[in-house]
Amino acid sequence: MNRGKIFTQLVLYFLVMMFLMVIGCSINDDDAIYTISGTVTVYGTGTALEGVTVDLTGAATASTTTDSSGNFSFTSRANGTYTVTPSLTNYTFDPVSTVVVVDGADIANTNFVATSTGGADAYTISGKISGDIKVGVKITLSGDTSGTVITNDDGTYSFAGVLDGSYSVTPSLTGYAFTPANRSVTVSSADVTDNNFIATVTYAQSDLAGTWNAQFLKVGSSNSGWQHATATIDSSGNLTAFSNCNDSSGDTTCPTANTIKWTINTNGVISESGTGAGTDVHLTMASNKNFIAGTSTTSSGKYQLMVVQKAGSSYSSSDLYGTSFVFHQMKVGSANEWKYGSGTIDSSGTFTVTSETTPSGTTATSDSPGTVSVDSSSGVVTFSDDTNFYGFLSSDKKTIVGTETDGSDYKLIIVQITGQTYTAGLLPDAILNAHMLAGGTTPAPLWAHWTATAVDGTMTSGDWVSSFGGSAPAASAPVMDVNGVVTIAGDTYHGQVSNDKKFMVGARTLKDDSDSTFGYALIIHTMK
């Protein structure tokens, strides 16, 4: 017996087995192959229906037909979400389609019941999802027949082969809410289109946890000013620590830790409680969950606008080099006025304003506060030639929010880095929360907050709350250009959509019913 040869064969066998084991262990479940199968039968008799076309869409596309037993199957399917839809002339199906999720196993019993239409026409129910999410939303049809589909990349969906009758359409996706929550649909000898929904992110208390940089602008009949602070918030909403506290009077006293608590609801609205809580505090979080805006009344009766940004982990001055920007500014004190403009930050960090607009008009300029600097750990922004400015840079390095004193006036300045490309035209469908601070003559100074809903290009307002009464803005048709600048025909409003398209900062002149100017306002919209 050749023991050497046998030993060599054993070694080779062992190595091959180990190789196969390693390969087997490295296979990802997403690469595994599974089968989606089901049966189509006839309503009332339960007999098999042959020749039904069954389409598969979603993670992959395919098509097959039922056999003489009414069976169909799609083999070699990877993990993912799919929609299965049957069709056959002169038949309707229940469900009209169904969503299946392959997750490490075959999917069986994807069954349908076919009913002869007797020559009656069948129709389609369709619509779209817009807002914070479009693709991957599950749409459920119920009523005289049922079905489920998943929205396409552009948010559209449809249920074909639907007979006259009454139905309900309901969207769902974990982490999102939809407006409306569902729609009642009546099919009567025609397709029913535009069953549309707006998706908004849902919020949890844990979204507040972290370090936040806050800037405040305060306006009153006297003693206007600004304030800034950094706060740490725990997962329960308690403001547990403060730093970087200062205000326009030079007071660096911070609030007492654990005397203020923020509570956020599922719609992103934040309320304030505790022994250190303010009055009429109303804040909303943008759907990026890194930006908060709000209004309140201070203990001394001033009205204030609050802008709060989640702190990042590290920063560099060069994050801003070689960029362009748009800014909006609100000035209060001896004079009340808004200003907006644009400019550039060059490769050396020189910050230059090239154009600015006030209520008096637009002028070209070359004003510069010098070189911009960003603290690498705190994100604090300063300028070499403007020692009065103190700002914070956002965690995505795209927004600076700062305050400064200018003689007897006080400013809140929001600088948005541009360069993003937007879809020009009417604003896309969305639900936004708006906060406004205005200085001027009676009824100003004032604050207000409301909900703005954009549908098919028209923005309407509701849930109006203000320090003076009044009413919500009239319906309008805001238009956005490719640079994210938003304007309204016949109105002084000028806004800029954020780089991530989750909030909007704007300025506006306020007028009374006789078209007389009484105030100048800074307005911040956060997308729900």
RAPEDA-V400805 format. One record per residue. N is the residue number from 0. SS is DSSP state (hx for helix, st for strand, lp for the rest). PHI is phi in whole degrees, 0 to 359 (none if undefined). D_FIRST is the distance of its C-alpha to the first C-alpha in Angstrom with 2 decimals. Layout:
n:N ss:SS phi:PHI d_first:D_FIRST
n:N ss:SS phi:PHI d_first:D_FIRST
//
This chain:
n:0 ss:lp phi:none d_first:0.00
n:1 ss:lp phi:272 d_first:3.81
n:2 ss:hx phi:294 d_first:5.83
n:3 ss:hx phi:298 d_first:8.88
n:4 ss:hx phi:294 d_first:8.82
n:5 ss:hx phi:297 d_first:8.55
n:6 ss:hx phi:299 d_first:11.19
n:7 ss:hx phi:299 d_first:13.25
n:8 ss:hx phi:297 d_first:13.41
n:9 ss:hx phi:296 d_first:14.56
n:10 ss:hx phi:298 d_first:17.07
n:11 ss:hx phi:299 d_first:18.35
n:12 ss:hx phi:299 d_first:18.77
n:13 ss:hx phi:297 d_first:20.64
n:14 ss:hx phi:295 d_first:22.83
n:15 ss:hx phi:297 d_first:23.70
n:16 ss:hx phi:296 d_first:24.72
n:17 ss:hx phi:297 d_first:26.79
n:18 ss:hx phi:299 d_first:28.43
n:19 ss:hx phi:295 d_first:29.36
n:20 ss:hx phi:295 d_first:30.76
n:21 ss:hx phi:297 d_first:32.85
n:22 ss:hx phi:298 d_first:34.11
n:23 ss:hx phi:298 d_first:34.94
n:24 ss:hx phi:290 d_first:36.79
n:25 ss:hx phi:272 d_first:38.80
n:26 ss:lp phi:290 d_first:40.23
n:27 ss:lp phi:277 d_first:43.93
n:28 ss:hx phi:302 d_first:45.57
n:29 ss:hx phi:293 d_first:48.03
n:30 ss:hx phi:269 d_first:45.29
n:31 ss:lp phi:292 d_first:44.32
n:32 ss:lp phi:245 d_first:45.48
n:33 ss:st phi:226 d_first:47.61
n:34 ss:st phi:239 d_first:49.92
n:35 ss:st phi:251 d_first:53.68
n:36 ss:st phi:217 d_first:54.94
n:37 ss:st phi:184 d_first:58.00
n:38 ss:st phi:220 d_first:60.40
n:39 ss:st phi:247 d_first:63.94
n:40 ss:st phi:235 d_first:66.26
n:41 ss:st phi:268 d_first:69.94
n:42 ss:lp phi:299 d_first:72.48
n:43 ss:lp phi:90 d_first:73.98
n:44 ss:lp phi:256 d_first:71.66
n:45 ss:lp phi:75 d_first:68.23
n:46 ss:lp phi:284 d_first:67.07
n:47 ss:st phi:291 d_first:64.50
n:48 ss:lp phi:243 d_first:65.90
n:49 ss:lp phi:271 d_first:64.04
n:50 ss:lp phi:83 d_first:64.47
n:51 ss:lp phi:282 d_first:65.23
n:52 ss:st phi:282 d_first:64.32
n:53 ss:st phi:238 d_first:62.48
n:54 ss:st phi:256 d_first:62.35
n:55 ss:st phi:245 d_first:60.15
n:56 ss:st phi:227 d_first:61.48
n:57 ss:st phi:117 d_first:60.83
n:58 ss:lp phi:298 d_first:57.49
n:59 ss:lp phi:203 d_first:56.75
n:60 ss:lp phi:240 d_first:58.68
n:61 ss:st phi:195 d_first:57.80
n:62 ss:st phi:213 d_first:59.54
n:63 ss:st phi:210 d_first:58.67
n:64 ss:st phi:230 d_first:60.54
n:65 ss:lp phi:287 d_first:60.36
n:66 ss:lp phi:272 d_first:58.87
n:67 ss:lp phi:296 d_first:60.53
n:68 ss:lp phi:262 d_first:59.64
n:69 ss:lp phi:79 d_first:61.23
n:70 ss:st phi:271 d_first:57.91
n:71 ss:st phi:215 d_first:56.91
n:72 ss:st phi:202 d_first:54.08
n:73 ss:st phi:240 d_first:53.15
n:74 ss:st phi:266 d_first:49.43
n:75 ss:st phi:58 d_first:47.64
n:76 ss:st phi:258 d_first:50.29
n:77 ss:lp phi:278 d_first:49.69
n:78 ss:lp phi:303 d_first:51.42
n:79 ss:st phi:157 d_first:55.15
n:80 ss:st phi:255 d_first:58.57
n:81 ss:st phi:228 d_first:59.54
n:82 ss:st phi:242 d_first:62.60
n:83 ss:st phi:250 d_first:62.28
n:84 ss:st phi:227 d_first:65.37
n:85 ss:st phi:268 d_first:66.07
n:86 ss:st phi:205 d_first:68.79
n:87 ss:lp phi:197 d_first:70.30
n:88 ss:lp phi:306 d_first:73.78
n:89 ss:lp phi:71 d_first:76.30
n:90 ss:st phi:227 d_first:74.11
n:91 ss:st phi:246 d_first:74.02
n:92 ss:st phi:228 d_first:71.16
n:93 ss:st phi:231 d_first:70.92
n:94 ss:lp phi:289 d_first:69.59
n:95 ss:lp phi:290 d_first:70.50
n:96 ss:lp phi:195 d_first:67.37
n:97 ss:st phi:214 d_first:65.03
n:98 ss:st phi:266 d_first:63.11
n:99 ss:st phi:234 d_first:59.49
n:100 ss:st phi:241 d_first:57.29
n:101 ss:st phi:276 d_first:53.53
n:102 ss:lp phi:216 d_first:51.94
n:103 ss:lp phi:82 d_first:48.28
n:104 ss:lp phi:200 d_first:48.66
n:105 ss:lp phi:295 d_first:49.80
n:106 ss:st phi:246 d_first:53.57
n:107 ss:lp phi:249 d_first:54.62
n:108 ss:lp phi:60 d_first:58.06
n:109 ss:lp phi:275 d_first:59.85
n:110 ss:lp phi:259 d_first:62.42
n:111 ss:st phi:223 d_first:65.80
n:112 ss:st phi:246 d_first:68.75
n:113 ss:st phi:261 d_first:70.69
n:114 ss:st phi:233 d_first:74.41
n:115 ss:st phi:293 d_first:76.42
n:116 ss:lp phi:280 d_first:79.20
n:117 ss:lp phi:62 d_first:81.46
n:118 ss:lp phi:93 d_first:82.32
n:119 ss:lp phi:290 d_first:83.23
n:120 ss:lp phi:283 d_first:82.42
n:121 ss:lp phi:247 d_first:79.79
n:122 ss:st phi:229 d_first:80.15
n:123 ss:st phi:237 d_first:78.33
n:124 ss:st phi:253 d_first:78.66
n:125 ss:st phi:216 d_first:77.70
n:126 ss:st phi:180 d_first:78.23
n:127 ss:st phi:208 d_first:76.67
n:128 ss:st phi:252 d_first:75.66
n:129 ss:st phi:229 d_first:77.05
n:130 ss:st phi:106 d_first:77.32
n:131 ss:lp phi:285 d_first:74.52
n:132 ss:lp phi:211 d_first:71.73
n:133 ss:lp phi:236 d_first:71.52
n:134 ss:lp phi:278 d_first:68.01
n:135 ss:lp phi:85 d_first:65.89
n:136 ss:lp phi:276 d_first:68.76
n:137 ss:st phi:276 d_first:68.36
n:138 ss:st phi:249 d_first:71.44
n:139 ss:st phi:249 d_first:72.07
n:140 ss:st phi:257 d_first:74.45
n:141 ss:st phi:223 d_first:76.05
n:142 ss:st phi:125 d_first:79.01
n:143 ss:lp phi:293 d_first:79.42
n:144 ss:lp phi:212 d_first:75.82
n:145 ss:lp phi:229 d_first:73.05
n:146 ss:st phi:170 d_first:70.38
n:147 ss:st phi:221 d_first:68.65
n:148 ss:st phi:219 d_first:67.91
n:149 ss:st phi:247 d_first:66.82
n:150 ss:lp phi:294 d_first:69.16
n:151 ss:lp phi:282 d_first:68.29
n:152 ss:lp phi:302 d_first:68.17
n:153 ss:lp phi:269 d_first:71.96
n:154 ss:lp phi:89 d_first:72.59
n:155 ss:st phi:279 d_first:73.60
n:156 ss:st phi:208 d_first:72.67
n:157 ss:st phi:201 d_first:73.82
n:158 ss:st phi:241 d_first:73.70
n:159 ss:st phi:264 d_first:74.31
n:160 ss:st phi:72 d_first:75.30
n:161 ss:st phi:256 d_first:77.70
n:162 ss:lp phi:273 d_first:80.69
n:163 ss:lp phi:308 d_first:84.15
n:164 ss:st phi:160 d_first:84.09
n:165 ss:st phi:250 d_first:83.94
n:166 ss:st phi:219 d_first:80.93
n:167 ss:st phi:229 d_first:79.87
n:168 ss:st phi:243 d_first:77.62
n:169 ss:st phi:227 d_first:75.91
n:170 ss:st phi:270 d_first:73.73
n:171 ss:st phi:203 d_first:71.22
n:172 ss:lp phi:194 d_first:68.77
n:173 ss:lp phi:303 d_first:67.76
n:174 ss:lp phi:93 d_first:69.71
n:175 ss:st phi:225 d_first:72.58
n:176 ss:st phi:246 d_first:75.89
n:177 ss:st phi:229 d_first:77.70
n:178 ss:st phi:236 d_first:81.37
n:179 ss:lp phi:290 d_first:82.45
n:180 ss:lp phi:292 d_first:79.94
n:181 ss:st phi:199 d_first:80.12
n:182 ss:st phi:228 d_first:82.31
n:183 ss:st phi:272 d_first:83.97
n:184 ss:st phi:232 d_first:83.86
n:185 ss:st phi:246 d_first:85.92
n:186 ss:st phi:266 d_first:84.84
n:187 ss:lp phi:218 d_first:87.85
n:188 ss:lp phi:62 d_first:87.41
n:189 ss:lp phi:195 d_first:86.01
n:190 ss:lp phi:298 d_first:83.08
n:191 ss:st phi:240 d_first:83.44
n:192 ss:lp phi:253 d_first:82.45
n:193 ss:lp phi:60 d_first:82.75
n:194 ss:lp phi:273 d_first:81.36
n:195 ss:lp phi:259 d_first:80.52
n:196 ss:st phi:220 d_first:79.41
n:197 ss:st phi:251 d_first:79.33
n:198 ss:st phi:266 d_first:76.29
n:199 ss:st phi:229 d_first:76.79
n:200 ss:st phi:294 d_first:74.41
n:201 ss:lp phi:262 d_first:74.64
n:202 ss:lp phi:238 d_first:74.93
n:203 ss:lp phi:228 d_first:73.86
n:204 ss:hx phi:303 d_first:75.23
n:205 ss:hx phi:295 d_first:72.11
n:206 ss:hx phi:294 d_first:73.16
n:207 ss:hx phi:277 d_first:75.87
n:208 ss:lp phi:296 d_first:73.56
n:209 ss:st phi:137 d_first:73.49
n:210 ss:st phi:254 d_first:75.91
n:211 ss:st phi:232 d_first:78.79
n:212 ss:st phi:256 d_first:81.45
n:213 ss:st phi:240 d_first:84.86
n:214 ss:st phi:235 d_first:88.02
n:215 ss:st phi:232 d_first:91.37
n:216 ss:st phi:242 d_first:94.60
n:217 ss:st phi:241 d_first:97.70
n:218 ss:st phi:226 d_first:101.02
n:219 ss:lp phi:210 d_first:104.26
n:220 ss:lp phi:295 d_first:107.98
n:221 ss:lp phi:206 d_first:107.60
n:222 ss:lp phi:58 d_first:104.94
n:223 ss:lp phi:290 d_first:102.14
n:224 ss:st phi:173 d_first:99.01
n:225 ss:st phi:228 d_first:95.24
n:226 ss:st phi:205 d_first:92.52
n:227 ss:st phi:217 d_first:88.80
n:228 ss:st phi:195 d_first:86.10
n:229 ss:st phi:246 d_first:82.37
n:230 ss:st phi:233 d_first:81.21
n:231 ss:st phi:255 d_first:77.99
n:232 ss:st phi:241 d_first:77.52
n:233 ss:lp phi:272 d_first:75.11
n:234 ss:lp phi:291 d_first:73.35
n:235 ss:lp phi:266 d_first:76.36
n:236 ss:lp phi:94 d_first:78.79
n:237 ss:st phi:284 d_first:80.38
n:238 ss:st phi:276 d_first:81.57
n:239 ss:st phi:270 d_first:80.19
n:240 ss:st phi:203 d_first:81.02
n:241 ss:st phi:226 d_first:83.28
n:242 ss:st phi:204 d_first:83.59
n:243 ss:st phi:54 d_first:85.27
n:244 ss:st phi:278 d_first:88.42
n:245 ss:st phi:193 d_first:91.63
n:246 ss:st phi:221 d_first:94.56
n:247 ss:lp phi:292 d_first:97.40
n:248 ss:lp phi:268 d_first:99.65
n:249 ss:lp phi:91 d_first:97.18
n:250 ss:lp phi:282 d_first:96.17
n:251 ss:lp phi:257 d_first:92.57
n:252 ss:lp phi:290 d_first:92.51
n:253 ss:lp phi:268 d_first:89.43
n:254 ss:lp phi:300 d_first:89.49
n:255 ss:lp phi:287 d_first:88.46
n:256 ss:lp phi:301 d_first:84.77
n:257 ss:lp phi:66 d_first:83.97
n:258 ss:lp phi:256 d_first:87.47
n:259 ss:lp phi:232 d_first:86.46
n:260 ss:st phi:228 d_first:83.93
n:261 ss:st phi:255 d_first:82.91
n:262 ss:st phi:234 d_first:81.83
n:263 ss:st phi:251 d_first:80.39
n:264 ss:lp phi:266 d_first:80.43
n:265 ss:lp phi:294 d_first:78.05
n:266 ss:lp phi:269 d_first:80.39
n:267 ss:lp phi:87 d_first:80.17
n:268 ss:st phi:273 d_first:83.66
n:269 ss:st phi:250 d_first:83.92
n:270 ss:st phi:249 d_first:86.60
n:271 ss:st phi:237 d_first:87.59
n:272 ss:st phi:220 d_first:88.50
n:273 ss:lp phi:111 d_first:89.11
n:274 ss:lp phi:294 d_first:91.97
n:275 ss:lp phi:259 d_first:91.51
n:276 ss:lp phi:291 d_first:91.31
n:277 ss:lp phi:275 d_first:93.57
n:278 ss:st phi:254 d_first:95.90
n:279 ss:st phi:57 d_first:95.08
n:280 ss:st phi:289 d_first:91.61
n:281 ss:st phi:219 d_first:89.72
n:282 ss:st phi:234 d_first:86.51
n:283 ss:st phi:224 d_first:83.88
n:284 ss:st phi:263 d_first:80.35
n:285 ss:lp phi:289 d_first:79.17
n:286 ss:lp phi:291 d_first:76.05
n:287 ss:lp phi:284 d_first:74.14
n:288 ss:lp phi:63 d_first:74.68
n:289 ss:lp phi:236 d_first:75.60
n:290 ss:st phi:220 d_first:79.34
n:291 ss:st phi:228 d_first:82.19
n:292 ss:st phi:228 d_first:85.89
n:293 ss:st phi:189 d_first:88.80
n:294 ss:st phi:226 d_first:92.45
n:295 ss:st phi:193 d_first:94.43
n:296 ss:st phi:246 d_first:97.75
n:297 ss:lp phi:281 d_first:97.95
n:298 ss:lp phi:296 d_first:99.83
n:299 ss:lp phi:266 d_first:102.68
n:300 ss:lp phi:89 d_first:102.98
n:301 ss:lp phi:279 d_first:101.30
n:302 ss:st phi:259 d_first:99.07
n:303 ss:st phi:224 d_first:95.67
n:304 ss:st phi:252 d_first:92.74
n:305 ss:st phi:243 d_first:89.30
n:306 ss:st phi:233 d_first:86.27
n:307 ss:st phi:233 d_first:83.02
n:308 ss:st phi:237 d_first:79.73
n:309 ss:st phi:289 d_first:76.34
n:310 ss:lp phi:284 d_first:75.32
n:311 ss:lp phi:270 d_first:72.28
n:312 ss:lp phi:271 d_first:69.78
n:313 ss:lp phi:202 d_first:70.63
n:314 ss:lp phi:219 d_first:73.09
n:315 ss:lp phi:212 d_first:74.05
n:316 ss:hx phi:303 d_first:77.36
n:317 ss:hx phi:292 d_first:75.48
n:318 ss:hx phi:302 d_first:74.57
n:319 ss:hx phi:258 d_first:78.08
n:320 ss:lp phi:291 d_first:78.36
n:321 ss:lp phi:71 d_first:78.83
n:322 ss:st phi:237 d_first:79.85
n:323 ss:st phi:244 d_first:82.89
n:324 ss:st phi:210 d_first:84.56
n:325 ss:st phi:235 d_first:87.22
n:326 ss:st phi:235 d_first:89.18
n:327 ss:st phi:232 d_first:91.53
n:328 ss:st phi:224 d_first:93.95
n:329 ss:st phi:240 d_first:96.43
n:330 ss:st phi:245 d_first:99.33
n:331 ss:st phi:229 d_first:101.57
n:332 ss:st phi:129 d_first:104.42
n:333 ss:lp phi:291 d_first:107.64
n:334 ss:lp phi:227 d_first:106.31
n:335 ss:lp phi:240 d_first:103.99
n:336 ss:st phi:194 d_first:102.07
n:337 ss:st phi:261 d_first:98.74
n:338 ss:st phi:209 d_first:97.17
n:339 ss:st phi:220 d_first:94.14
n:340 ss:st phi:187 d_first:92.82
n:341 ss:st phi:214 d_first:89.90
n:342 ss:st phi:180 d_first:88.57
n:343 ss:st phi:222 d_first:85.64
n:344 ss:st phi:240 d_first:83.64
n:345 ss:lp phi:279 d_first:82.76
n:346 ss:lp phi:291 d_first:79.72
n:347 ss:lp phi:256 d_first:81.47
n:348 ss:lp phi:94 d_first:82.38
n:349 ss:st phi:288 d_first:86.04
n:350 ss:st phi:262 d_first:87.21
n:351 ss:st phi:232 d_first:89.93
n:352 ss:st phi:272 d_first:91.89
n:353 ss:st phi:256 d_first:92.98
n:354 ss:st phi:207 d_first:94.83
n:355 ss:st phi:216 d_first:96.40
n:356 ss:st phi:231 d_first:98.43
n:357 ss:st phi:239 d_first:100.92
n:358 ss:lp phi:303 d_first:103.38
n:359 ss:lp phi:275 d_first:105.69
n:360 ss:st phi:141 d_first:103.39
n:361 ss:st phi:252 d_first:100.58
n:362 ss:st phi:225 d_first:100.67
n:363 ss:st phi:278 d_first:98.42
n:364 ss:st phi:209 d_first:97.64
n:365 ss:st phi:222 d_first:95.47
n:366 ss:st phi:297 d_first:95.58
n:367 ss:st phi:215 d_first:92.80
n:368 ss:st phi:277 d_first:92.17
n:369 ss:st phi:101 d_first:90.06
n:370 ss:st phi:272 d_first:86.36
n:371 ss:st phi:275 d_first:84.31
n:372 ss:st phi:230 d_first:82.09
n:373 ss:st phi:236 d_first:79.56
n:374 ss:lp phi:294 d_first:78.45
n:375 ss:lp phi:293 d_first:74.66
n:376 ss:lp phi:256 d_first:74.25
n:377 ss:lp phi:266 d_first:77.27
n:378 ss:lp phi:78 d_first:77.89
n:379 ss:st phi:293 d_first:81.57
n:380 ss:st phi:251 d_first:83.27
n:381 ss:st phi:224 d_first:86.19
n:382 ss:st phi:237 d_first:88.17
n:383 ss:lp phi:294 d_first:89.34
n:384 ss:lp phi:250 d_first:92.90
n:385 ss:st phi:222 d_first:93.39
n:386 ss:st phi:286 d_first:93.01
n:387 ss:st phi:277 d_first:94.35
n:388 ss:st phi:276 d_first:91.34
n:389 ss:st phi:216 d_first:88.51
n:390 ss:st phi:225 d_first:85.76
n:391 ss:st phi:234 d_first:82.24
n:392 ss:st phi:264 d_first:79.50
n:393 ss:lp phi:291 d_first:77.43
n:394 ss:lp phi:295 d_first:73.71
n:395 ss:lp phi:270 d_first:73.03
n:396 ss:lp phi:66 d_first:75.30
n:397 ss:lp phi:242 d_first:77.58
n:398 ss:st phi:219 d_first:80.67
n:399 ss:st phi:250 d_first:83.02
n:400 ss:st phi:241 d_first:85.53
n:401 ss:st phi:217 d_first:88.19
n:402 ss:st phi:229 d_first:91.70
n:403 ss:st phi:198 d_first:94.48
n:404 ss:st phi:259 d_first:98.12
n:405 ss:st phi:230 d_first:100.53
n:406 ss:lp phi:66 d_first:103.93
n:407 ss:lp phi:260 d_first:105.12
n:408 ss:st phi:246 d_first:102.54
n:409 ss:st phi:228 d_first:99.00
n:410 ss:st phi:234 d_first:96.17
n:411 ss:st phi:247 d_first:92.87
n:412 ss:st phi:236 d_first:90.85
n:413 ss:st phi:241 d_first:87.69
n:414 ss:st phi:254 d_first:85.84
n:415 ss:st phi:246 d_first:83.21
n:416 ss:st phi:289 d_first:80.82
n:417 ss:lp phi:254 d_first:80.86
n:418 ss:lp phi:119 d_first:78.73
n:419 ss:lp phi:287 d_first:77.21
n:420 ss:lp phi:256 d_first:77.96
n:421 ss:lp phi:243 d_first:79.54
n:422 ss:lp phi:278 d_first:80.38
n:423 ss:lp phi:290 d_first:84.07
n:424 ss:st phi:133 d_first:86.41
n:425 ss:st phi:297 d_first:87.46
n:426 ss:lp phi:301 d_first:85.52
n:427 ss:lp phi:291 d_first:82.45
n:428 ss:lp phi:302 d_first:82.60
n:429 ss:st phi:192 d_first:82.21
n:430 ss:st phi:243 d_first:83.68
n:431 ss:st phi:231 d_first:84.90
n:432 ss:st phi:257 d_first:86.69
n:433 ss:st phi:246 d_first:89.60
n:434 ss:st phi:230 d_first:91.32
n:435 ss:st phi:226 d_first:94.51
n:436 ss:st phi:235 d_first:96.73
n:437 ss:st phi:225 d_first:100.11
n:438 ss:st phi:247 d_first:102.97
n:439 ss:st phi:150 d_first:106.50
n:440 ss:lp phi:255 d_first:109.64
n:441 ss:lp phi:316 d_first:110.06
n:442 ss:lp phi:277 d_first:107.92
n:443 ss:lp phi:285 d_first:105.64
n:444 ss:lp phi:290 d_first:104.11
n:445 ss:st phi:199 d_first:101.62
n:446 ss:st phi:233 d_first:98.04
n:447 ss:st phi:203 d_first:96.55
n:448 ss:st phi:218 d_first:93.25
n:449 ss:st phi:199 d_first:92.34
n:450 ss:st phi:254 d_first:89.63
n:451 ss:st phi:244 d_first:89.43
n:452 ss:st phi:238 d_first:87.71
n:453 ss:st phi:257 d_first:87.05
n:454 ss:st phi:223 d_first:86.60
n:455 ss:lp phi:52 d_first:86.97
n:456 ss:lp phi:89 d_first:88.58
n:457 ss:st phi:254 d_first:91.23
n:458 ss:st phi:257 d_first:91.11
n:459 ss:st phi:246 d_first:92.95
n:460 ss:st phi:235 d_first:93.54
n:461 ss:st phi:203 d_first:93.77
n:462 ss:st phi:54 d_first:93.46
n:463 ss:st phi:288 d_first:96.06
n:464 ss:st phi:224 d_first:96.87
n:465 ss:st phi:213 d_first:99.09
n:466 ss:lp phi:281 d_first:101.30
n:467 ss:lp phi:231 d_first:104.41
n:468 ss:lp phi:98 d_first:103.97
n:469 ss:lp phi:70 d_first:104.15
n:470 ss:lp phi:217 d_first:101.80
n:471 ss:lp phi:294 d_first:98.45
n:472 ss:lp phi:302 d_first:98.30
n:473 ss:lp phi:292 d_first:99.22
n:474 ss:lp phi:301 d_first:96.61
n:475 ss:st phi:214 d_first:95.56
n:476 ss:lp phi:232 d_first:93.19
n:477 ss:lp phi:298 d_first:91.41
n:478 ss:st phi:239 d_first:89.87
n:479 ss:st phi:248 d_first:86.94
n:480 ss:lp phi:264 d_first:86.39
n:481 ss:lp phi:293 d_first:83.15
n:482 ss:lp phi:264 d_first:83.52
n:483 ss:lp phi:86 d_first:83.79
n:484 ss:st phi:280 d_first:87.56
n:485 ss:st phi:246 d_first:89.30
n:486 ss:st phi:225 d_first:92.96
n:487 ss:lp phi:231 d_first:95.36
n:488 ss:lp phi:302 d_first:98.06
n:489 ss:lp phi:75 d_first:101.51
n:490 ss:lp phi:227 d_first:100.19
n:491 ss:lp phi:278 d_first:99.77
n:492 ss:lp phi:299 d_first:96.24
n:493 ss:st phi:221 d_first:93.59
n:494 ss:st phi:228 d_first:90.04
n:495 ss:st phi:228 d_first:86.59
n:496 ss:st phi:283 d_first:83.36
n:497 ss:lp phi:295 d_first:80.65
n:498 ss:lp phi:301 d_first:77.64
n:499 ss:lp phi:268 d_first:75.41
n:500 ss:lp phi:65 d_first:78.14
n:501 ss:lp phi:249 d_first:78.44
n:502 ss:st phi:206 d_first:81.99
n:503 ss:st phi:217 d_first:85.19
n:504 ss:st phi:244 d_first:87.92
n:505 ss:st phi:209 d_first:91.40
n:506 ss:st phi:233 d_first:95.10
n:507 ss:st phi:203 d_first:98.13
n:508 ss:st phi:270 d_first:101.90
n:509 ss:st phi:262 d_first:103.33
n:510 ss:st phi:230 d_first:106.55
n:511 ss:lp phi:272 d_first:108.86
n:512 ss:lp phi:297 d_first:110.30
n:513 ss:lp phi:267 d_first:113.00
n:514 ss:lp phi:70 d_first:110.37
n:515 ss:lp phi:265 d_first:111.38
n:516 ss:st phi:288 d_first:108.69
n:517 ss:st phi:232 d_first:108.23
n:518 ss:st phi:196 d_first:104.80
n:519 ss:st phi:233 d_first:101.78
n:520 ss:st phi:232 d_first:98.34
n:521 ss:st phi:250 d_first:94.69
n:522 ss:st phi:234 d_first:92.44
n:523 ss:st phi:238 d_first:88.72
n:524 ss:st phi:254 d_first:86.74
n:525 ss:st phi:252 d_first:83.33
n:526 ss:st phi:284 d_first:81.12
n:527 ss:lp phi:290 d_first:80.17
//
